[in-house]
Every structure is written in C-alpha cells, then in structure tokens.
C-alpha cells in the first residue's frame, strides 16, 4: 500500500470543486477508498483549507467537508521536529517546507500536488495527480 500526502491544492480542488482540476484531483484522492493508498494531509494544511472553505461556503459547511475528508485520510502531524526540519530546508516557501517535512517525518512515499516545482528540493518526491494515478497501474 502506498502512503502519500495530498497537498492542500489537490484537496481544495476536490472540496471546492475547482475547475478544471477537480477531476484529476478527485480521481487521485479516491484511491484511498480502494485500499491501494493510505492518504495523509499535513496538520497545518487542515487549518488553511478550513480558512479558505469557510470564506467560500461558511463555517458549518467547511467543518462538515473537512470531517468527511478526515474519515478517509489521516493527519500528518506538525511537530517540533517537523518545524525545525522545515526551517533548515532549502525550499523557498516555508509552508511547502513544512508540508515536505511532515511527509518526511511520517515516512510517506510521495506528495501529490499540482505545484511540483515548489517541491523540487523536497526530500519526499512530489508528483501531479495524473502522474500519481499512473504509478498505481504500474
């Protein structure tokens, strides 16, 4: 079973039905229901996703969507070790560095994101949703 972290952009594609990305992102996320994949989201991404959704659909609806999401995937903890690792990272964006460090500390195999260029120096490889789906059929 693959253990992967879904970046907030992919999760927001699905939760906010963002076009034209929702189809590939939803297909990637749905792999967690087929027991091929154990999915994770970084702890700090949960708060960011809530903030964005709350502004679009309201607090109650955002909580409900996140609750349903977290029935399918687990939270990769943002710990002291994760923050210290992110601070030492060469990644330009600190939020991405935290995402990468959370995936690394949790021992995950890859990060599924639409922003692979942000993760070039990540210790955990990052791939697009379409590429991720292709790895499952190999």
C-alpha positions as CSV (number, residue, x, y, z in Angstrom):
1,X,0.0,0.0,0.0
2,X,1.3,3.4,-1.0
3,X,1.5,6.1,1.8
4,X,1.1,9.5,0.3
5,X,0.4,13.1,1.4
6,X,-2.1,15.1,-0.5
7,X,-1.1,18.8,-0.7
8,X,-3.8,21.4,0.1
9,X,-4.1,22.5,-3.5
10,X,-5.3,19.0,-4.6
11,X,-7.7,18.7,-1.6
12,X,-9.1,22.2,-2.3
13,X,-9.6,21.2,-6.0
14,X,-11.9,18.5,-4.7
15,X,-13.6,20.2,-1.8
16,X,-14.2,23.5,-3.6
17,X,-14.9,21.8,-7.0
18,X,-12.2,23.9,-8.7
19,X,-12.2,23.6,-12.4
20,X,-10.5,22.3,-14.5
21,X,-8.5,20.5,-11.8
22,X,-11.3,18.7,-9.8
23,X,-11.5,15.6,-12.0
24,X,-7.8,14.5,-11.8
25,X,-7.5,15.6,-8.1
26,X,-10.7,13.7,-7.2
27,X,-9.5,10.6,-9.0
28,X,-6.2,10.7,-7.1
29,X,-8.0,11.3,-3.8
30,X,-10.5,8.5,-4.4
31,X,-7.7,5.9,-4.5
32,X,-7.8,6.0,-0.7
33,X,-11.2,4.2,-0.8
34,X,-9.8,1.4,-2.9
35,X,-7.2,0.4,-0.2
36,X,-4.4,0.9,-2.6
37,X,-3.4,4.1,-0.8
38,X,-3.2,5.4,2.7
39,X,-3.7,9.2,2.4
40,X,-2.5,11.9,4.6
41,X,-2.8,15.7,4.9
42,X,-0.4,17.9,6.7
43,X,-1.8,19.2,10.0
44,X,-1.2,22.8,9.1
45,X,-3.0,22.3,5.8
46,X,-6.2,21.4,7.6
47,X,-6.4,24.9,9.1
48,X,-5.6,26.6,5.8
49,X,-8.2,24.5,4.0
50,X,-10.8,25.4,6.6
51,X,-10.0,29.1,6.3
52,X,-10.4,29.1,2.5
53,X,-13.5,27.0,2.5
54,X,-15.1,29.0,5.3
55,X,-14.9,32.1,3.3
56,X,-16.5,30.4,0.3
57,X,-19.2,28.2,1.9
58,X,-19.4,29.2,5.6
59,X,-18.0,27.7,8.7
60,X,-20.5,24.9,9.3
61,X,-20.3,23.6,5.7
62,X,-16.5,23.8,5.8
63,X,-16.4,21.8,9.1
64,X,-18.6,19.2,7.5
65,X,-16.5,18.8,4.4
66,X,-13.3,18.5,6.5
67,X,-14.9,16.0,8.8
68,X,-15.9,13.8,5.8
69,X,-12.4,14.2,4.3
70,X,-10.8,13.1,7.6
71,X,-12.8,9.9,7.6
72,X,-10.8,8.9,4.6
73,X,-7.3,10.3,5.3
74,X,-5.1,10.8,8.3
75,X,-3.3,13.9,9.5
76,X,0.5,14.0,9.3
77,X,1.5,15.8,12.5
78,X,3.3,19.1,12.5
79,X,5.6,18.6,15.4
80,X,8.7,20.4,16.8
81,X,10.8,18.1,14.7
82,X,8.8,19.0,11.5
83,X,9.1,22.7,12.1
84,X,12.8,22.5,12.8
85,X,13.4,20.4,9.7
86,X,11.4,22.9,7.6
87,X,13.4,25.8,9.0
88,X,16.6,24.1,7.8
89,X,15.1,23.3,4.4
90,X,16.4,25.0,1.2
91,X,12.8,25.2,0.0
92,X,11.8,28.8,-0.8
93,X,8.2,28.6,0.6
94,X,8.1,27.8,4.3
95,X,4.6,26.4,4.1
96,X,5.8,23.9,1.4
97,X,8.8,23.2,3.5
98,X,6.5,22.3,6.4
99,X,4.5,20.0,4.1
100,X,7.6,18.3,2.9
101,X,9.0,17.9,6.4
102,X,5.6,16.5,7.7
103,X,5.6,13.9,4.9
104,X,9.3,13.0,5.6
105,X,8.9,12.6,9.4
106,X,5.7,10.5,8.8
107,X,7.7,8.2,6.4
108,X,5.5,8.9,3.4
109,X,6.5,7.9,-0.1
110,X,5.3,11.0,-2.1
111,X,3.4,14.2,-2.1
112,X,0.6,14.6,-4.6
113,X,0.4,18.2,-5.6
114,X,-0.3,20.4,-8.7
115,X,2.7,22.6,-7.7
116,X,5.6,20.1,-8.2
117,X,8.0,23.0,-9.0
118,X,7.6,24.1,-5.4
119,X,8.9,20.8,-4.2
120,X,12.0,20.3,-6.3
121,X,14.3,20.2,-3.3
122,X,11.9,18.3,-1.1
123,X,13.3,15.1,0.5
124,X,9.9,13.5,-0.4
125,X,9.2,13.4,-4.2
126,X,6.2,15.4,-5.4
127,X,4.1,14.4,-8.4
128,X,1.0,15.6,-10.2
129,X,-2.3,13.8,-9.6
130,X,-2.3,12.4,-13.1
131,X,1.3,11.0,-12.6
132,X,0.2,9.6,-9.3
133,X,-2.6,7.7,-10.9
134,X,-0.2,6.3,-13.5
135,X,2.0,4.9,-10.7
136,X,-0.8,2.8,-9.4
137,X,-1.2,1.0,-12.7
138,X,2.4,0.1,-13.0
